[in-house]
Amino acid sequence: MIWQTTRFAIDLTRARVMGIVNVTPDSFFDGGRHPCVDAARAHCERLVDEGADILDIGGESTRPGARAPGVQEEVDRVLPVLEHASTLGVPVSVDTSRAEVVRAALAAGADIVNDVRALRAPQALDVVAGHAGCGVCLMHMLGDDPAAMQRAPAYDDVVMTVRDFLRERLALLERAGVAKSRVVLDPGIGFGKTPEHNWALMCGLDTLLALGQPLLIGWSRKSTLGALTGRAADDRLAASLAAALAAVQRGVRIVRVHDVAATVDALAVWRQCGLNA
């Protein structure tokens, strides 16, 4: 199974690790940890040295209640870091929803567009469809506003709802001329879901895999893990590793994580034991 992106055909026969690079002041776990361009660039280099297969660079925090930056503010945060990351020999993803940022990032060398709103923002789908070969990740989020997504989320059947949403978005991309080989899907753990919804999605991954596309998942340090373990975000490494391994064992091909070195090591042991990774 190959994920086709701008510069790279990513072999997904083994699980891949996407390292998170948040260039934001207010992301839920690492906001403000890379307060200047040089620090963010150094973090990219560190993650590659630790074994990251993909770098995911984002300039907008999507935690509930976060302030959305202006378009130019987001571009100014992302581009200097992305331009450097694109020289490090791994695929580079831009974590954004805005067409203007997508366009600027692709022009600057981004390989992948990772969109929590699944290209629902004005013109975003058109920009991706007009590109010759960028990869794209479509994620499910309840509604289209992270500030409001956790206000009493409710579903008749969360697995079926997420499946139907992702199937519809995938079909729209296909009609716009985007090859399925360019697309991965993300159920959106924590994006308009209670802990019970998130665990139901983990148990229902087979239903999402039946759509025929590779799955990406982001469990790293999330509050559902805290609800289960009683631990704060800084103390959720063990839980994050367990969730990543469980997801890979159930068929997920890309795990999006803060803790690259630990995840790479855990997956190496997992593979050595002959498990599905």
ROGUKOL-631398 format. One record per residue (C-alpha): residue number from 1; residue in one letter; z negated, y, x negated. Coordinates in steps of 0.2 Angstrom, whole numbers, plus 5000, padded with zeros to 4 digits. Layout:
<recs>
- nr  rest  Z  Y  X
- NUM  a  Z  Y  X
...
</recs>
This chain:
<recs>
- nr  rest  Z  Y  X
- 1  m  5000  5000  5000
- 2  i  5006  5017  4993
- 3  w  5000  5034  4998
- 4  q  5015  5045  4993
- 5  t  5010  5063  4988
- 6  t  5019  5077  4979
- 7  r  5018  5071  4961
- 8  f  5010  5054  4963
- 9  a  5012  5038  4972
- 10  i  4994  5032  4974
- 11  d  4992  5013  4974
- 12  l  4979  5009  4987
- 13  t  4978  4991  4983
- 14  r  4961  4995  4976
- 15  a  4949  5008  4983
- 16  r  4951  5026  4976
- 17  v  4937  5039  4973
- 18  m  4941  5057  4979
- 19  g  4929  5069  4970
- 20  i  4923  5084  4980
- 21  v  4925  5101  4972
- 22  n  4917  5114  4984
- 23  v  4921  5132  4979
- 24  t  4910  5139  4993
- 25  p  4893  5148  4993
- 26  d  4887  5138  5008
- 27  s  4893  5120  5009
- 28  f  4879  5108  5015
- 29  f  4875  5099  4999
- 30  d  4883  5108  4984
- 31  g  4887  5126  4991
- 32  g  4885  5139  4977
- 33  r  4884  5126  4963
- 34  h  4900  5131  4955
- 35  p  4898  5150  4957
- 36  c  4913  5156  4946
- 37  v  4930  5149  4942
- 38  d  4925  5143  4925
- 39  a  4911  5133  4932
- 40  a  4922  5125  4946
- 41  r  4936  5121  4933
- 42  a  4923  5113  4922
- 43  h  4917  5103  4937
- 44  c  4935  5096  4940
- 45  e  4935  5091  4922
- 46  r  4919  5082  4923
- 47  l  4924  5073  4939
- 48  v  4940  5067  4931
- 49  d  4930  5061  4915
- 50  e  4918  5051  4927
- 51  g  4933  5042  4935
- 52  a  4939  5052  4950
- 53  d  4956  5046  4956
- 54  i  4959  5062  4966
- 55  l  4951  5079  4966
- 56  d  4948  5088  4983
- 57  i  4946  5107  4982
- 58  g  4940  5117  4997
- 59  g  4936  5135  4999
- 60  e  4929  5135  5017
- 61  s  4912  5127  5021
- 62  t  4914  5116  5037
- 63  r  4895  5113  5040
- 64  p  4889  5119  5057
- 65  g  4885  5137  5058
- 66  a  4894  5142  5042
- 67  r  4904  5158  5041
- 68  a  4923  5156  5040
- 69  p  4930  5166  5025
- 70  g  4945  5177  5027
- 71  v  4962  5170  5023
- 72  q  4964  5179  5006
- 73  e  4946  5175  5002
- 74  e  4949  5157  5004
- 75  v  4965  5158  4994
- 76  d  4956  5168  4980
- 77  r  4942  5154  4979
- 78  v  4954  5139  4979
- 79  l  4970  5144  4969
- 80  p  4963  5147  4952
- 81  v  4953  5131  4952
- 82  l  4968  5121  4960
- 83  e  4980  5127  4947
- 84  h  4968  5121  4933
- 85  a  4965  5104  4942
- 86  s  4983  5101  4943
- 87  t  4984  5100  4924
- 88  l  4971  5086  4923
- 89  g  4982  5071  4927
- 90  v  4976  5066  4944
- 91  p  4982  5070  4961
- 92  v  4974  5086  4968
- 93  s  4970  5089  4986
- 94  v  4967  5105  4995
- 95  d  4954  5105  5009
- 96  t  4960  5118  5021
- 97  s  4966  5120  5039
- 98  r  4975  5137  5037
- 99  a  4994  5137  5036
- 100  e  4993  5152  5023
- 101  v  4981  5143  5012
- 102  v  4991  5127  5014
- 103  r  5007  5136  5009
- 104  a  4999  5144  4994
- 105  a  4991  5128  4988
- 106  l  5007  5118  4989
- 107  a  5016  5132  4979
- 108  a  5003  5131  4966
- 109  g  5005  5112  4964
- 110  a  4993  5104  4977
- 111  d  4998  5086  4980
- 112  i  4989  5083  4996
- 113  v  4983  5093  5011
- 114  n  4966  5087  5018
- 115  d  4964  5095  5035
- 116  v  4948  5093  5045
- 117  r  4957  5100  5060
- 118  a  4972  5088  5058
- 119  l  4985  5102  5057
- 120  r  4981  5109  5073
- 121  a  4980  5127  5067
- 122  p  4995  5138  5070
- 123  q  5010  5134  5059
- 124  a  5000  5121  5048
- 125  l  5010  5106  5054
- 126  d  5026  5116  5051
- 127  v  5021  5120  5033
- 128  v  5017  5102  5029
- 129  a  5033  5096  5038
- 130  g  5043  5108  5028
- 131  h  5037  5101  5011
- 132  a  5047  5088  5002
- 133  g  5033  5076  4999
- 134  c  5015  5081  5000
- 135  g  5002  5069  5006
- 136  v  4992  5073  5021
- 137  c  4975  5067  5027
- 138  l  4972  5070  5046
- 139  m  4954  5070  5051
- 140  h  4946  5069  5069
- 141  m  4934  5083  5073
- 142  l  4927  5086  5091
- 143  g  4935  5103  5095
- 144  d  4942  5114  5082
- 145  d  4927  5124  5077
- 146  p  4914  5117  5065
- 147  a  4902  5130  5070
- 148  a  4901  5122  5087
- 149  m  4905  5104  5084
- 150  q  4887  5098  5084
- 151  r  4882  5106  5101
- 152  a  4878  5090  5111
- 153  p  4894  5080  5106
- 154  a  4898  5067  5119
- 155  y  4911  5053  5121
- 156  d  4914  5039  5134
- 157  d  4920  5028  5119
- 158  v  4920  5037  5102
- 159  v  4930  5024  5093
- 160  m  4944  5024  5107
- 161  t  4944  5043  5107
- 162  v  4946  5045  5088
- 163  r  4959  5031  5088
- 164  d  4969  5040  5102
- 165  f  4967  5057  5094
- 166  l  4973  5051  5077
- 167  r  4987  5041  5084
- 168  e  4993  5056  5093
- 169  r  4993  5067  5078
- 170  l  5001  5054  5067
- 171  a  5015  5053  5080
- 172  l  5017  5072  5080
- 173  l  5019  5072  5061
- 174  e  5032  5058  5062
- 175  r  5042  5067  5075
- 176  a  5042  5082  5063
- 177  g  5049  5071  5050
- 178  v  5034  5067  5039
- 179  a  5035  5049  5033
- 180  k  5020  5038  5037
- 181  s  5019  5034  5019
- 182  r  5013  5052  5016
- 183  v  4998  5050  5029
- 184  v  4981  5044  5028
- 185  l  4968  5045  5042
- 186  d  4949  5050  5042
- 187  p  4938  5047  5057
- 188  g  4928  5062  5053
- 189  i  4910  5056  5050
- 190  g  4898  5069  5055
- 191  f  4911  5081  5063
- 192  g  4906  5082  5081
- 193  k  4896  5066  5081
- 194  t  4878  5060  5083
- 195  p  4872  5047  5071
- 196  e  4875  5034  5084
- 197  h  4893  5039  5085
- 198  n  4895  5038  5066
- 199  w  4888  5021  5066
- 200  a  4899  5015  5080
- 201  l  4914  5022  5070
- 202  m  4909  5011  5055
- 203  c  4908  4996  5066
- 204  g  4925  5000  5074
- 205  l  4935  5003  5058
- 206  d  4946  4988  5062
- 207  t  4952  4997  5078
- 208  l  4957  5012  5067
- 209  l  4965  5002  5054
- 210  a  4976  4994  5068
- 211  l  4985  5011  5068
- 212  g  4993  5005  5052
- 213  q  4988  5019  5040
- 214  p  4976  5019  5026
- 215  l  4959  5026  5030
- 216  l  4949  5039  5020
- 217  i  4930  5042  5024
- 218  g  4917  5054  5019
- 219  w  4899  5048  5020
- 220  s  4892  5057  5005
- 221  r  4875  5064  5007
- 222  k  4878  5067  5026
- 223  s  4864  5070  5038
- 224  t  4866  5053  5047
- 225  l  4860  5045  5031
- 226  g  4845  5056  5031
- 227  a  4842  5052  5049
- 228  l  4842  5033  5045
- 229  t  4832  5034  5028
- 230  g  4821  5050  5031
- 231  r  4828  5057  5015
- 232  a  4834  5075  5011
- 233  a  4852  5077  5005
- 234  d  4846  5078  4986
- 235  d  4839  5060  4989
- 236  r  4853  5052  4998
- 237  l  4863  5044  4983
- 238  a  4858  5026  4986
- 239  a  4862  5028  5004
- 240  s  4878  5036  5000
- 241  l  4883  5022  4989
- 242  a  4879  5009  5001
- 243  a  4889  5018  5015
- 244  a  4904  5019  5003
- 245  l  4903  5001  4998
- 246  a  4901  4996  5017
- 247  a  4916  5006  5021
- 248  v  4927  4999  5008
- 249  q  4922  4981  5012
- 250  r  4928  4985  5030
- 251  g  4945  4991  5024
- 252  v  4943  5010  5019
- 253  r  4955  5014  5004
- 254  i  4948  5031  4999
- 255  v  4930  5037  4998
- 256  r  4927  5056  4997
- 257  v  4911  5058  4987
- 258  h  4900  5071  4978
- 259  d  4894  5057  4966
- 260  v  4909  5051  4957
- 261  a  4902  5042  4942
- 262  a  4889  5032  4952
- 263  t  4902  5028  4965
- 264  v  4915  5022  4952
- 265  d  4901  5011  4944
- 266  a  4896  5004  4961
- 267  l  4914  4999  4965
- 268  a  4917  4992  4948
- 269  v  4903  4980  4951
- 270  w  4909  4976  4969
- 271  r  4926  4971  4962
- 272  q  4919  4961  4948
- 273  c  4909  4951  4961
- 274  g  4926  4947  4969
- 275  l  4923  4958  4985
- 276  n  4936  4968  4994
- 277  a  4938  4984  4983
</recs>
